[in-house]
Amino acid sequence: MLYSHTTPAQKREAFRAALKPGAALQFPGTFTPLSAKLIQEQGFDGAYISGGVLANELGLPDVGLTTLTEVAQRGAQIARVTDLPCLIDADTGFGEPMNVARTVQEFEDAGLAGTHIEDQFNPKRCGHLDGKNMVDLDTAIKRIAAAADARRDPNFLLMARTDLRGVDTLGATIERIKALVDAGADAIFPEALKDLSEFEKVAESIDVPILANMTEFGKSELFTREQLANAGVAMIIYPVTSLRSAMGAIERTLATIKAEGTQEAAVPDMLTRTRLYELVDYEGYNRFDNGIFNFRVPTTDIDTNNANLS
């Protein structure tokens, strides 16, 4: 009720302990606190908060238009309701190295378990689009070094993302990855690798965990958890899956209403009222103080007044 039962420090410590090569921890993407509750109920290892998804949910493209305040606020709202560790996307750090330092501390205060910082120019591009512009190695190193210097909780995970593979060779990408680890990165997000063998080579080249981005319609094939675990991957994110699923369902339902004049045909595919009440824990709030929360929680999705689904 209200908050998770696990403190941010406990989430970070547990995340660190579980994040091992081959663990292939699964972090589905979430953009709302309510969907984070579903992720926890399904038994996943954590939740991922994509900068691109937060931008899209605001009706914006993923080109660096969101602010630190917007992203940190939504991150805090999500982290508050789940016992799972939440990894959040910091894009390019919202500015110069000093801005990166502030970003890390804001995310720590928001209760998040870690963040990743990338090596593109701002405005940036989605990691699986062509035409990306990369900062030089010195700038990329300064971003990670600033993040490491600003961090107060040693268990807050600092992950370096590199998009270099989209414009250069795997060898050059691995050399940059090694430099980012030396600068203080606890883990590496090598974006848009071509195949499993590339994940294997990256994992073998460094002593820190690596992340695999299993986004739909991207450069990488949608490998299974088992395949990625065998390649040495420590964690997997599914950044846009929830948003695409939700928006697809909304679009289909709106089309049904427009075509048929009613949503009745779409109701069987909806989350029921009872299920929604379970997710937001109406009954828990009711038990908390019956003198204030004295409503009756429905136990059925049939409204007895009119016998219609609601």
N, C-alpha and C positions, 0 to 999 in steps of 0.2 A: 504494500500500500504506500502511495506517495513516492517512495524512493526505493532503490535497490537495497538488498540486505548486505551487500558487499561494498566495502569502502574502495575508493579509487586506488589506494596503496595496495590493497589486497588483490585487486584485479590486475594491476601491473605486475606484481610479484608472481601471480599464477601464470600470467601470459608469458613472462620471461622463462619460467620453468618449463612450460610446455613447448616453446618455440625452438624446435630442434630440427636439424636436417633430416628429411624423410618423414616428418610428422604430418605434413600436408594438412595442417589445421584449416578448417573451412570457415570463412568469414563472408557470409552473404551480405550484399549491400543493403543498407537501410537509409531512408531519408525522412522517416517520421518515428517518434517514440513508439507509436502503436505497432508499427511493423517490427521494431526491435523486440517487442514482447513476443511476437510470433517466432522470430529467429531463436530466442531463448527456449520457447516451448518445444521447438522441434529438435533441441539438443545439439545445436551447432556450437562451435568452439568460441566464436566471437562475432562481432558485427563490424562491417566496414562502412565508412561514411565517405562517399565519393564527392570530390569537389565539382566534377562535371554534373553529377546528378543533382546536387544542391543548386547549381546554376540553372539547370534545365527545369527544375521544379519551380524556380522563380520566373520561368519563361525566358531565360537567357541562354545563349550558346556558351560552350565551355571554352572561353577565350580570356579568362582572367578578369571578369567583370565583377565578381563577388568580392566582398570585403572581409577582412579578418573578423570584424564584429559579427557579421551575418553568419559566417561559418562557425565561429566559436560558440555563438548562442545556440545554433541548432545542434552542434556537437554536445553541448552541455545538456540540452533537453533530452537527447537520446541516451547519453550515458547515465543520466539520472534514473531511468526506469528499468535498467537491466543489470543483472549480476555479471554479464559477460564483458570482457574487455572490448573496447571500441578503438579501432585504428582509424584515424582521420587523415584526409588528404589536405596537405598544406599548399598544393600547387607549387609555385616558385618561392613561397615564403612571404608573399604579400609585400615585397619590396627588396631593399638592399639588406646586407647581412645584419644590420641592427634591427631591421624589421623582422627578420627571421628569428632573432633572439627573443623579441617580444612575442612572436607567434607561439614559440615553444612554451613560454611561461603562461600565456593565455590558455593554451590547451591543457597544460598541467592543472591550472585552476578550474578548468571546466570538467575535470574528472575523467579525461580521456586516458587511454593506456599507451598511446603512441601516435606518431605522425610520420608521414614521408614527405620529403622535400626534393623537388626535381631540378633538372639542369637545362631547362629550356629558357629562352627569352620570354619576357612578358610584353605583349600578349602571347600566350601560349596556344598550343593546339592540343586537341585530344590525342592521346598516345598512340592511337591506331589510325591516325590520318597521315597523309603524306605531306611533305613540304615543311617539316619542323625545322626550327632554327635553334641551334644549341649554343649555350654559353661556353666560353673557353674553360679549360680545366681549372685554372686559378680561381675563377669566379665560382665554379661549382664547389671547389674545396672550401672557399671562404664561407659559403652558405652553411655547409655541414659543420665546419669548425665553430661558427657563431652559435649554431643550435646546441652543440655539445657544451659550449662555454656557458650558455644561458640556463641549461637544464639544472633543476634543483633536486629532483627525485631521480636517483641513478637508475631506477627501474622503469622510468618513462622511456619507451623505445624510440630511438631516433633511426629512421630508415632513410636511406638515400635512394631516390629513383633516378635512373638514367634512361634517356630516350635515344642514346647514341646509336643503338643497333638499327634504328630506322634510317640512318644516314651514313653509317660507316660499317666496318667489318666487325665480326664477333671478337677478333683479337684486340682491336682498338677499344671495344666496349669493355672487355675484361681488364685491360690496363687502366681505364678510367675507374672501374669498380674498385680495383685494388687501392687506388689513390683516395677514393671516397671513404673506404674502410680505415685507411691510415689517418684520415682527417677526423674520425670519430663516429662514423656510421656503425650502428649495432646490427644492422640488417640491410639487405639490398633488394631493390625492386627493379629488375632488368625488364624494361617494357618492350613488348612486341618482338619477343624471340620467335625464331622461325619454326622450330620443331623441338622434340624432346631431347635430342642430342645436344642442342644448345643449352637447354636448362641443365643438363648433366655437366657440361663443360664449365658453366659458370659456378655450379655448386662445388665442383671439384677444385676450382681455382682459388677459393677463399674459405676462411674459417668461420664466417658468420652466416646466419640463415638467409635464404632467399625466398622471395614471394613470386607466385605465378598469377598473372591476371587473366582470368577466364571470362572475358567479355564477349558477348555475342557480336557477330558481324565484324570481328577484328582480324588482326594479322595472324594471331595464333589459333591453331586448331583447338576445339573444346575438348581437351584431354580429361580423362577420368581422374578421380582422386588417387586411385591405385597407381595409374601411370605416372602421375606427378610425384607421388611418394617414392616410387622406384627411381625416379630421376634425381632424388635428393632435395626436393622442394620442401620447405618448412611450413609454408602457409599459402592458401589459395583464396583469392577474392573473386566475387561474382558481382561486380560493382553496379551494373545497371539492370540486372535481372528483375529485381523487385519493381523498379519504376516502369520498365517496359511491360511487365505483366499487369501491373495496376492500370496503366494508361490504356493498354490494349483492351482490358475489360471495361473500362469507362467508355471508351470509344464505341465498343460493340453495344453496350447498354443504351447509350444515347441514340445510336442508330435505330435500335429497336423501338424506343419511345417515339422517335420521329416518324418511323414507318408505320407503326401499329397504333399509335395514340395511347399506349400504356406500356409500362415496364413489366407486365405480368409474365411474359415469356422468359424474361431474364432473371426473375426472382430465384429460381432454383440454384443459380450459380452465385448468388450473393452470400456474403457473410450474414448469418442470421442475427436477429436482435439478441437472442440468448447468448450466442457466441461472442458478440461484441461486448456484452455486459460482463462476461467471464474475463475477457482480456483486460478491461479497465477496472476489474475487481469491485464492482458495485457492492457485492456482499461483504467484502472486507471493510469498506467504508461504513456500511450499515452497522456492522458489529462494533466498529470503533467507538461510536457514541450514539446509542439509540435515542438519546434525548434530542439529538439534532438530526441525524440521518435516520429517520424513522419510516422511510418509504419501503414498500414491498418490492423485492426484486422478482421480476417475472421468471417463471420456470418453464415457460413455453413460448413459442413464437406465434401462438394464436392469440389475438386480441379478443377477449371474451365479450367485449362490447359490440363488436361488429363482425367477428369471425373472419377477419381478413388478416393476411400476413402483414407485418409491419417491420 
